[in-house]
């Protein structure tokens, strides 16, 4: 049985969105780390804040606003 081409494309689009979301999160974390480093926080403090953001399920839209993006 052959897959419907439209469904295949929709699946591919969903998968690309997931990957883009993951990349966006990683880039935001890097930007957050850079900003916090500039403010003089230690690498350990930055890692703790990142873990708290990930474990706490911090909203990435909120994080973007905090970072001024």
MOTA-V308461 format. One record per residue. N is the residue number from 1. PHI is phi in whole degrees, -180 to 180 (none if undefined). PSI is psi in degrees with one decimal (* if undefined). NEAR is the number of other ideal C-beta (glycine too) atoms within 12 Angstrom. Layout:
N|PHI|PSI|NEAR  N|PHI|PSI|NEAR
This chain:
1|none|130.9|3  2|-93|139.8|6  3|-75|145.5|11  4|-67|124.8|10  5|-57|-34.7|10  6|-67|-42.9|10  7|-64|-36.7|12  8|-64|-44.4|13  9|-64|-42.3|13  10|-62|-40.6|14  11|-63|-45.8|15  12|-61|-40.2|15  13|-64|-44.1|14  14|-61|-42.3|14  15|-65|-40.3|14  16|-64|-40.0|14  17|-61|-42.1|14  18|-60|-45.8|14  19|-65|-40.7|14  20|-64|-39.9|15  21|-61|-42.8|16  22|-63|-41.7|16  23|-66|-40.5|15  24|-62|-42.8|20  25|-61|-44.2|24  26|-63|-41.7|17  27|-67|-39.2|19  28|-65|-38.7|29  29|-64|-40.0|27  30|-65|-41.7|18  31|-65|-41.6|23  32|-61|-43.2|32  33|-62|-42.5|25  34|-63|-45.9|16  35|-64|-41.5|20  36|-69|-34.4|24  37|-66|-39.6|18  38|-65|-29.4|11  39|-81|-2.1|13  40|92|15.9|10  41|-81|147.5|18  42|-74|157.4|13  43|-57|-34.8|14  44|-65|-41.8|13  45|-64|-40.5|17  46|-64|-45.1|24  47|-62|-39.5|18  48|-63|-43.6|17  49|-64|-40.4|25  50|-63|-44.6|25  51|-63|-42.3|14  52|-62|-40.3|16  53|-65|-42.0|24  54|-71|-45.3|20  55|-70|-34.8|10  56|-80|-4.2|13  57|65|37.9|11  58|-56|133.6|22  59|-67|127.6|14  60|-70|-27.5|25  61|-66|-39.6|14  62|-65|-41.5|15  63|-62|-40.7|27  64|-61|-42.8|18  65|-63|-42.0|12  66|-62|-34.3|18  67|-86|-4.8|22  68|76|33.1|10  69|-100|*|15
